[in-house]
Amino acid sequence: MSTIAATSGRAPTGRRLATESLRGALLWLIGFSGAFVFIEPSPYEIVGVVTIVLFAASGLTLGAALAPLVLILVLLNIGYAMAVVQVSDQSKPVIWVLVSAFLAATAIFYAAMLGTNTQRRLDLLMRGYLAAALIAALAAIGGYFHLLGGASDMLLLYGRARGTFNDPNVLGTFLVLPGLLVFQRVLAGRLIIRSGAILLVMLAALFLSFSRGAWGQLAFAAIVMMGLTFVTSRSANERMRIVLLTFIGILVIAVLVAVLLSIGEVADLFKERAALEQSYDVGRYGRFGRYLLGADLALDHPFGIGPLQFAKLYVEDPHNTFLNAFMSGGWLSGFCYLTLSAVTVVKSTRFLFVRTPWQPIYHAVYAAYLGIVAESAIIDIDHWRHYFLILGVLWGLMAASRAYVRGSQSASLTTRTPRKTRQMAARPA
């Protein structure tokens, strides 16, 4: 009897460990597959479906803290579904809505899965993301300098490095979060040489994408993260190291940029891309002109005009996610995206100074989210896989941080209670 009981007691533990190992492997894989989206459906979609189904079947809980995220994303996609009815005879808009629903589900999944075994799962997901970013960066650099033979042209678009993505802009912004994570390691004094080398590879690829939005996003996010790291450092020595390494990093980056600009082809494209206004930005149907036209159109169409219809009227897509939400899903989707951005920024700011095991990564994810939301005002990010990953991870870490604080407070209260009880017992009646 005792032998049977002991065996049955160990077996579930072994199964749970095996299941968690499988979950961890899939989290690494989904983070890794995010860089390979040059085909549809991409490996990311396939791995994502398998991962979500496995987690759902083996246990996945949506806590109350995630209710705002779930509600807003559901309403956002209801708006898309309502608006697509008017163009349901076209296959591409219908597929667009289905992809939007899937990506929203991935954000909810990332948030929910971090509710258990937070640190381990977060590490595995970010490791996969980092590995993908390094490969994408190497592919971009190799393609730009034609080091990969006939495959090099496939990794370029309009003379800009796109690596394993369809668009150089997506490559550039994809590299921001992993770049921040590696930069964070450098600031912490961990494996400075190796981390510095990886960071330079990512920065070179990001530069060669010639994405002005990605350049600005990285600069802004890096400043935010450095500031948070400096303020939350525990000692004067740590702050001094941050300042010193920051100055050294700026000098190294300046040298890297100078070396790249010494190449004529790079310098010519840089001069063209560095201009504040491009030819497609100005004019009635330029980027900024389309914003005004789209705003007028949004006022007249409370249910939107349907996904992918804006370019048929005004030459190109809105290149503004806030406007595109109104166009693709009407007022419901438009106000939902505005609300999602505002609520996420406000709520996530509250947890910046909460001491948790994952606080450094939280700072990097927070900075990356601020950057990508700011960039969404000048480009369409509504189908960027890494945007939904950042969104979901940020919400998941908010919920986990709240639970961590409550657990710490409960443990502290439990520790103090016996002493208080003894003191009350010692008081005279």
N, C-alpha and C positions, 0 to 999 in steps of 0.2 A: 504493500500500500504506500509506504513512504517513498519507495523508489519511483513508483508511477507518479506520485504527486510531484516529486522533485523534477522528473523529466518533463511533465506537462507544464511545470512552472518555467522551465528554461526555454522550451520550444517557442512560445510566443515572443520572448525577448529576442531570440535569434531571428525569428521572422521579421520582427520590427526593425532590427538592425539591418537586415538584408534589404528590406523595403526602403529604409531611409538612405542606404547606400545607392540604391537605384534612383531614388529621387534626386540625390546629390549629383549623380552622373548626368541625369537629364537636365538639371539646372545649369551645369557647366556647358552642356551641349547646346542648350537654347541660347545661352549667352554667346557662345562661339558662332552659332549659325546666323546670328544677326548681321554679320558682315557680308553674307553671300545672297544678295537679292537681285541678281541680274537676270533671273528667270522667274516666271510665274507658273504655278505656285513655287515659291522659293523654299529652300531647305528649312528656313525659319518657320514657315507655316506648318510644314509636316512635323517637325520636332515639337512645335508649340502645341499642336492638337494632341499628340501622343502624351506630352508632359502634363497638360491640363487634365486629360482624361484619367491618367494614372493617379494624379494627386486627388482628383475628385473621388475616384473609386476607393482610395486607401485612406481618405480622411483629409478634408479641407474645410476650414471653418471661416465664415465671414463674421467678424466681430462687429459690434455696434459702432466702433470708431470708424469703420469703413463705409457706413451707411451713406454719408454725403457723397463720397466718390461714386458709389454704385448708382445712387439716384440720379446724379447729374449725367453720368455716362449713358444710362438707360434713356433718359429724356433727350439727350443729344442725338442718339440713334433713332429714337422715335420720330424726331423731326426729319432726319434724313429719309426714313422709310415713308413718311407722309409725302414728302416732296418728290420722291422718285416715282410716285404713281403717275404723275403727269407725263413722264418720259419712259414709262415702263416698257414701251415697245423697243427701246434701245438696250442692248445687252450690257454695254460698258457701264452706264450709270447704275444698273442693278448690281453688277459685280462690285462696283465701287462701294455701294452701301453694305454689301455682305463683308467686304474686307474691313470696312470701318467697324462693323459690329465685332468681328474677330479681334481686331487690335484693341478695342475697348475691353473685351474679355481678357486679353493678355494683361492689361494694366490691373484689372481686378484680381487676376490670378497672382501676379507678383506681390501685390499688397497682402493678399490673404495668406500666401505660403510663408511669409516672413513672420507670421504670428507664432510659429513653433520653430525651435532650434534656430533662432534668428541669426546669430553670428555665423554659424557654420554654413547655412544656406546662402547668406549674403556673400560670404567669401567665395563660395563655389561659383555663384552667378557672376561675380565681378572678375574672377580668374578667367572664366570662359570669354567674357567680354574683352578683357585685356589681350588674351591670345588672338582673338579675332581682329582686334585693332592693329596688333603688330603685323599680322599677315597682310591685312588690307593695306597698311602703310608701306610695307616692303613691295607689294604688288604695284602700288601706285608709283613709287620711286623707280622701280625696275621698268615699268611701262613708259614713264615719262622720258627716261634716258635711253629707251630702246635696248634694254639689256636682256629682254626675254624673247628676242627673235620675232617671229610672226605674231606672237600673242601680244606684243606690246601695243599695237594699235587698238586692240580690244579693251585696253585699260585706259584709254584716253578718249576725251570728248571735246571737240573744238580746241585742241591743243592743251587742254587742262587734264590733270590727273584725276581719274575717277576710281581707279583701283577695281575692287570687286563690286562696285555699285553702278547703278544706271546713271547717276548724276554726280558731278564733282562736289556740288553743294552738300549732298547727303554724306559723301565721304568725309568732308571737312568737319561737319557737325558731329558725325559719329565718333570722331577721334577726340572730341573735347573732353568727355567724361573720363575715358581711360588716361588721357593726357594729364588731367587733374589728379587722378589717383597715383600715377607714377611721380608726378611733381610733389605730391604729398609725402611720398616715401623719401624723396630727396630732402625735403624740409625736415623730416624726422630723423635724418642721418642714417637711414637704413639702406645698405647696399648702394651707396651713392654713385659709384662708377657704373655699375650695371644699370641701375635705374636711370641715371643720366643719359646713358647711351640709348636706351629704349625711348626715352623722352625726345631725344634729338631726332630719332627716326620718325616718330609720330609728328613732330613739329615740321620736319622737312616735307612729309607727305601732305600735311595740312596746308603748308605754304604753297605747294605745287598744285593744289586743287584750285588755287586762285579764287577762293570763295570769300568775298568781302564779309559776308555775314558770319562765316565761321571764324575768320580772323578776329572780328569784333567780339564774337561770343566767347572765344577762348580768353582774350585779353580781359574782358569784363569778369568772367567767371574766376579766372586766376586771381585777380585782385580781391574779389569777394572772399575766396577761399583763404588766401594768405592773411587777410585781415582777421577772419574768424579763427584761423590757426594761431595767429599771434595773440589775440585777446584771450583765448582759452588755454594758452600754454600755462604750465604749472610752475615754471621757474624762470628767473632772469636769464639763465644760461640758454634755455630753449629759445627764448625770444631773440637773444643775440645771435644764435645759430641761424634762425629764420632770416633775420636781416642780412647776415653775411652771405648765406647761400642764395638769397634773392638777388643781391647785387652781382654775385658771381654768375648766376643763371642769366641775368640780363645781358652781361658781357658775352657769354657763350652764345646766346641766341643772336645777338648782334653780329657776331663773327659768322654764324651759320647763314644768316640772311645775306651778309656781304659776299660770302663764297658763292651762294646760289645766284645772286645778282651779277656776279662776275661772268656768268654765262649769258651770252647775248640774247638767246631765245627767251630765257627766263626774264631778263631785264626788260625786254620789249613788251612781253605780256603783262609784266608787273606794272609798268607805266600805264598800260591801257586799263587794267583792272583796278588800279589804285585811285582812279578818278572817282570823285564823289557821285557824279552823275554819268551814266552810260547813255548811249543813243536810245536805248529801249526804255529808259526811265522817263524821258521828257516827251511833251506833246500831248494832244488830246487823248490818244490811245496808248500813251506810254504808261509805265508802271503807276506813277502817281496820278496821272489823269484818269486811269481806270478806277482808282480808289473813289474818286468823286462820282464817276458814272455809276459804279456799283452801289454807292451809298444811296443815290437817287432811286436806283432800281429796287433796292431792298425796301425802301419805304412804300413802294407800290405793290410789292409781292410779299405779303405776310407769310405765305407758305413756300417762299423761295421759287426759284426757277428750275430746280433739279440739279443733281450733281453733273459736273462736266459740261454744263450748258453755257457758262459765262464766256468761254473762249470762242464759242460760235457767234456771239454777239460783238465781242470786243477784242478779237484777234488772238489774245492770250489769256491764260488763267489769271485769277486775281493777284496772285503772289502776295497774299495777305490772308492768313488763316482766320482772323476775326471776320473779315469780309466774306471769305469763302464759306464759312459756317452759315452766314445769313443767306448766301446764294444757294447753297446746296441743301439746306434744311429749314430755311425760313427763320422767322423770329424765334421760334422755340430753340432751334439748334444754335443760332447766333448768340442769344442771351445765355444759353447753357455753357458755351465755350468761354464767354466772358466771365461767367460766374465760377466755372471750374478754375480758371487761371487766378482770379482774385482770391477765392477761398483757399486754394492750395498755397499761394504765397503767404497769406496772412496766418493760416494755421501752422505751416511749416516753420515760420519764423519763431514761433513760440517755443520750439524745442531745440533751438540752436545751442543753448547753454546748459542743456540737460546732460549730466555726466553719465554716459552709457558706454559699454564696450565698443559700440559702433559709431561713436560720435565723430571721429575723423572722416569716415566714409559718408556719414550724414552731411557733413559740411560740403564735401565734394559734390554729392548728388544735389543738394540744395543750390549750390552755385551753378551747376550745370542746368538745373531747371530754370532758374532766373534767366540765364543766358538764352536758352532755347525758346522760352516764352517771349522774351524781348525780340528775338529774331523772327518769331512767327508773325510779327507785324509787317514784315517785308518779304515773306516767302510762305509757301504753303507747306505746312509740316504735318497735316492731318493724317498722312499715311506713312510717316516715318516710324519704323519699328522701335528705334531707340528712344524716341520721345515717349512712347507708352511704357517702355521699360523704366525710364527715369521717373515718370509720373507714378507708376505703381510702386516702385521701390521707395519713393519718398513718402507716400501714404502708408506703406507697410511699416517703415521705420518710425513714423509718427505714432502709429498704434502700438508698436513694440516698445517705444520709449515711454509712452504713458503707462503701459503695463509694468515696465521695469521699475519706474518710479513708485508705483503703488506697491509692488512687491517689496521694494527696499523699505518703504515706510512701514509696511505691515511687519516685516522682520524686525525693524528697529523698535516698533511698539511692543512686539512680543518679548523682546529682550528686556525692555524696561518694566513691563507689567509685574513680574514677580517682586521686584524691589518695591514698587509702589504698594503692592498688596501687603508686603511685610510691614511697611511703614504704617499702613492703616490698621493692621492688626495690633501693632504695638501701642496705638493711641489708647488712652483711657476711655472707657465707656462714658 
